Amino acid sequence: MRRAAQSMSVMAIVAGLAGCLSVQGYEGEKRARDELARISGDPSVSAGAPLSLVLRKVDELELNVAQTSVDVLPGKHTLLVDCRISETRSVTRHSLEVEVEAGEHYRLMAETEVGLRGCAAVTLRASH
């Protein structure tokens, strides 16, 4: 019985991770990857990570818990990000004005306070 419960837990976690997906953050038909920029945050469920940056909103598009990345057209965008620190259980919300280029993949990055006590700032960096 215990083994079955563990198996069910593992399957639920795998199913949840499989749900982490990218969403189309622009109107119209799907475009080629090299015409878009991808902005990625961390999954809402941190699985013990000391810090997680959860992308909540891109422009007017609100993301659900399974959506961790957004494909957008190049140009200026407004991001809303939650920075979660596990040890202190603190959550700070950050608004960013960013400009992105086609064909690039961007990741959210945190500047933390001393001792990982809080999130001082959030930035967006291209990951090559």
C-alpha positions as CSV (number, residue, x, y, z in Angstrom):
1,M,0.0,0.0,0.0
2,R,2.8,2.4,0.9
3,R,4.7,1.6,-2.3
4,A,1.5,2.4,-4.3
5,A,1.1,5.7,-2.6
6,Q,4.8,6.6,-3.4
7,S,4.3,5.6,-7.0
8,M,1.2,7.8,-7.2
9,S,3.2,10.7,-5.7
10,V,6.0,10.3,-8.2
11,M,3.5,10.1,-11.1
12,A,1.8,13.3,-9.9
13,I,5.1,15.2,-9.8
14,V,6.1,14.0,-13.2
15,A,2.7,15.0,-14.6
16,G,3.0,18.4,-13.0
17,L,6.4,19.0,-14.4
18,A,5.2,17.9,-17.9
19,G,2.7,20.7,-17.6
20,C,5.4,23.3,-17.4
21,L,5.1,24.9,-20.8
22,S,5.5,27.9,-22.9
23,V,2.6,30.0,-24.0
24,Q,2.1,32.2,-27.0
25,G,2.3,35.8,-25.8
26,Y,1.2,37.5,-29.1
27,E,-1.9,37.5,-31.3
28,G,-2.2,35.7,-34.6
29,E,-0.8,32.6,-36.0
30,K,2.1,30.7,-34.6
31,R,5.5,32.1,-35.8
32,A,8.9,30.6,-36.5
33,R,11.1,30.3,-33.4
34,D,13.7,32.7,-34.9
35,E,11.1,35.4,-35.1
36,L,10.4,35.3,-31.4
37,A,12.0,35.8,-28.0
38,R,11.4,33.4,-25.2
39,I,11.2,34.7,-21.6
40,S,11.4,32.0,-18.9
41,G,10.9,31.8,-15.2
42,D,10.9,29.0,-12.6
43,P,8.1,26.6,-12.0
44,S,5.6,27.7,-9.3
45,V,6.4,24.5,-7.3
46,S,10.0,25.0,-6.2
47,A,10.7,21.4,-5.0
48,G,13.0,22.7,-2.3
49,A,14.9,25.3,-4.3
50,P,16.1,28.1,-2.1
51,L,14.9,30.8,-4.5
52,S,12.4,30.8,-7.3
53,L,11.4,33.5,-9.8
54,V,7.8,33.0,-11.0
55,L,6.7,34.8,-14.1
56,R,3.1,36.0,-13.3
57,K,2.3,38.3,-16.2
58,V,3.8,39.5,-19.6
59,D,2.2,42.7,-20.8
60,E,-1.6,41.9,-20.4
61,L,-1.2,38.1,-20.4
62,E,-1.6,36.5,-17.0
63,L,0.1,33.1,-16.7
64,N,-1.2,30.1,-14.8
65,V,0.8,27.9,-12.5
66,A,1.9,25.5,-15.3
67,Q,3.1,28.2,-17.7
68,T,6.8,29.0,-17.0
69,S,7.8,30.6,-20.4
70,V,6.3,33.0,-22.9
71,D,7.1,33.4,-26.5
72,V,6.8,37.1,-27.5
73,L,7.5,39.3,-30.5
74,P,10.7,41.3,-30.3
75,G,10.5,44.7,-28.7
76,K,9.5,46.2,-25.3
77,H,7.5,44.2,-22.8
78,T,6.3,44.6,-19.2
79,L,6.9,41.7,-16.8
80,L,5.4,41.0,-13.4
81,V,7.5,38.5,-11.4
82,D,7.3,37.0,-7.9
83,C,10.6,36.3,-6.1
84,R,10.2,33.6,-3.5
85,I,12.8,32.8,-0.8
86,S,12.1,29.4,0.7
87,E,14.0,29.9,4.0
88,T,12.2,33.1,5.0
89,R,9.0,32.3,3.1
90,S,9.1,35.8,1.7
91,V,7.6,36.8,-1.6
92,T,8.3,40.1,-3.3
93,R,6.7,41.3,-6.5
94,H,8.7,43.0,-9.1
95,S,7.7,44.9,-12.3
96,L,10.2,45.0,-15.1
97,E,10.3,47.0,-18.3
98,V,12.4,44.9,-20.8
99,E,13.4,44.9,-24.4
100,V,14.0,41.6,-26.2
101,E,15.4,40.5,-29.5
102,A,14.2,37.8,-31.9
103,G,15.9,34.4,-31.7
104,E,17.0,34.9,-28.1
105,H,16.1,33.0,-24.9
106,Y,15.9,35.1,-21.7
107,R,15.9,33.9,-18.1
108,L,14.9,35.8,-15.0
109,M,17.7,36.4,-12.6
110,A,17.6,37.6,-8.9
111,E,19.9,39.9,-7.0
112,T,19.5,38.7,-3.4
113,E,20.1,40.4,-0.1
114,V,22.9,39.2,2.1
115,G,22.4,35.6,3.4
116,L,19.6,35.0,0.9
117,R,17.2,36.8,3.2
118,G,15.3,38.5,0.4
119,C,15.2,39.5,-3.2
120,A,16.6,43.0,-3.8
121,A,16.0,43.0,-7.6
122,V,15.0,40.9,-10.6
123,T,16.6,41.3,-14.0
124,L,16.3,39.6,-17.3
125,R,19.4,38.1,-19.1
126,A,19.9,36.4,-22.4
127,S,21.0,32.8,-22.0
128,H,23.4,31.8,-24.7
